[in-house]
Amino acid sequence: MHEVVEHTNLVGKNRTENYAAARKNTVQCSDEFKELLTVPTPGALNLNRHLSGLNSKGTAAKPGSSIQSISASELLKQQKQQLLDSRKRRSEEIQKRFI
């Protein structure tokens, strides 16, 4: 029974610490800044979308899903493949015109 009480106290302490950390991460801004964010400019809309955690399609963004890390050689391979694919498509279109 004593262990359960200690565990409950630890859980409560962790919740309090997490809440305090979350409060530190909240953005404090002036009324003037809030007013500027209501103007529908591209920058204000993007910042509002970022702060609300939505992506450009209005759905919840997955953390880390928009950035993919690849090596330089892998990027070069991808670009070369795209170039070859576009050349192939172009040559097929030209052949279709003459047939």
Secondary structure, DSSP 8 states (H G I E B T S, - for coil): -HHHHHHHHHHHHHHHHHHHHHHHHS----HHHHHHHTS--HHHHHHHHHHHTB-TTSSB--TT-S-----HHHHHHHHHHHHHHHHHHHHHHHHHHH-
